[in-house]
Amino acid sequence: LLHTIPDKLKPEELQELKIWLVEDPHLERLYFALQDIRTVYAVETQEAGEEALQKWIVDHLYSPTPAVRSIAKTIVQGQEPIQHYFSFRVTNAKIEGTHNKVKVIKRRAYGYRNL
């Protein structure tokens, strides 16, 4: 429920999500930070994207939730490559996913002597 775009949730799922968010303010801040970053990446032009990214950073850099602050600091450090996305609309997500899968396979195979 937390990772799904709100427009794609069923009414009963939306209700359950609202209950979760009311019960836990940290979860609520994390959830809305995620939704805000989704709107940043949905922006059409480079200028609007860079502006939306700056607004996201300002809104979340001093969040009371440590995880949100940490994400905002990471985005500040890698801001230039992130802004390139708005120019070219290309990410390295697929290769990063493949790299992660290779690492998991290597970790699980640790200790085998031979094939």
N, C-alpha and C positions, 0 to 999 in steps of 0.2 A: 504493500500500500504506500509505503514511504517513497519508493522509487518510481512509482507510476505517475504519469502526468495527470493532474486532477481531472482534466476533461475526459479522461478515459476510464475513470472509476465509476462503478455502479453506485446508485444512491445509498445502499446499505454499507458499501465500503467507505464512501465519503463520511457517513455518520460515524462509523467506527474510527476513522482517522481523526475526525474532530474530537472525539472523546479522548483519544491518545494525546492529542496536542494540548487539550485543556489540562490534562493530568500532569504533564511534564513540560515545564517552560523551556528547559534546555533542548528537548526534542523539537519543540515548536520553533525555536530559533534556528536549529539545524535545518529543519524542513523548509522554512521560508528562505533561508540562505540558498538552499538548493533550487528552489523555485525562481529566485531572483537571478541566479547564474544562468538558468535556462532561458530567461528572457534576454539576458545579455547575448547569448549565442544565437538567439533567433533574430537579432537585429540585421537589417539588410545591407547597410552601407558601412564603409570603413570608419568614417567620421562618427557616425552614430554608435558604432560598436565600441570604439575607443572611449567615447563619452560615457556609454553605459557601463563599461568596465570600471572606469574611474569612479562612477557613482556607487557601484557595488563595493569597491574597495573602501570608500569613505563610509558607507553605511555599515560595513561589517568588520573593519579593522579593529575597532574598540568594543566589540561585542562582549557581553558578560559571559558568554559560553566559550571556554578555552578552545574547543575544536574549531569553532567558526573563526576565531582570531588566528589560529594556526593556519588554516586554509587561506585566509586573507593575506597573511604574511608571505606564504608560499607564492601566491599569485603576484604579489608585489615584486618578489625576487625574480619571477619568470615572466614579467609583464610584457617585455618586448616580443618574445616568441608568441605569446598569446595574442598580441595585437596583430601579428602577421596573419592569424587565422581570418581576420576580417577582410584582408586583402585577397587571399588566395582560396579560402574556404577548404583547406586541406589540413588534416591532423595526422599525427603518427600513432593514433590509437590502435590501429590494426596490428602494426608491427610491435607495439608495446604489449598487446595481448598475446601475440605469438611468443614473444620473448618470455613472458611470464609463464606460459604453458611449458616451454622448454625447461625453465628453471624448476617447475613443479615435478616434471618427469625425472629430471636429474636427481632431485631431492628424494623422490620415492624410490629410485633405483640405487641409492647409496648402499653399499655393502655387497652388491652382487659382484662375484669374482670375474665372471665372463658371461658372454651372451648364451 
